[in-house]
Amino acid sequence: MRGLRTSTRTYCSHDLVKNTPVAEPTDIAEGVIAYMDSIGHVQVRYVDDVTATMPNPARQADGLVIEGESRY
């Protein structure tokens, strides 16, 4: 699907994460949520932000290709 973007962001209070790997600018192997759980801070809720746009027939037609047809 063209234009589909996903990203995952976790926001924690600096008071909770100071002096932990979460405060470092690198990935955490087990993930932030699992790490925070391991130090006693269990996630109790989450929020999904979803953005959508109306279909644009002109742009949708640009993505269609008839089998065997060359696109330049």
C-alpha positions in Angstrom: 0.0 0.0 0.0 1.6 3.2 -1.1 2.0 6.0 1.5 1.4 3.7 4.5 3.7 4.8 7.3 4.1 3.4 10.7 6.2 4.4 13.6 6.4 3.5 17.3 7.3 6.0 19.9 7.3 5.5 23.6 7.2 8.5 25.9 8.3 8.2 29.5 8.9 10.8 32.2 12.6 11.7 32.6 12.3 11.1 36.3 11.4 7.4 35.5 14.1 6.8 32.9 17.1 8.9 34.1 20.2 6.6 34.6 18.6 3.8 32.6 19.2 2.5 29.1 15.9 4.2 28.1 17.5 7.6 28.4 20.3 6.7 26.0 19.9 7.3 22.2 20.2 3.6 21.3 17.7 0.8 20.9 16.9 -1.5 23.8 17.0 -5.2 22.7 13.9 -6.2 24.7 12.1 -2.9 23.9 11.2 0.0 26.2 7.9 -1.4 27.4 9.4 -4.7 28.5 12.4 -3.0 30.1 10.2 -0.6 32.1 8.1 -3.6 33.2 11.3 -5.4 34.4 12.1 -2.4 36.7 8.6 -2.2 38.1 6.9 0.3 35.9 4.0 -1.6 34.2 2.3 0.0 31.2 -1.4 0.5 32.1 -2.7 2.3 28.9 -1.7 3.4 25.5 -3.0 5.8 22.8 -3.1 5.1 19.1 -2.9 8.2 16.9 -4.4 7.4 13.5 -4.3 9.7 10.5 -6.1 9.1 7.3 -6.7 11.0 4.0 -9.5 10.7 1.5 -8.7 8.6 -1.5 -7.6 10.7 -4.5 -8.8 9.0 -7.8 -6.0 10.7 -9.8 -3.2 9.5 -7.6 -4.8 6.0 -7.2 -4.8 5.6 -11.0 -1.1 6.5 -11.1 -0.4 3.4 -9.1 -2.4 1.0 -11.3 -0.5 -1.0 -13.9 -2.0 -3.4 -16.5 -0.1 -6.7 -16.5 2.6 -6.7 -19.2 2.5 -2.9 -19.6 5.7 -1.0 -19.3 5.7 2.1 -17.1 8.2 4.9 -17.7 
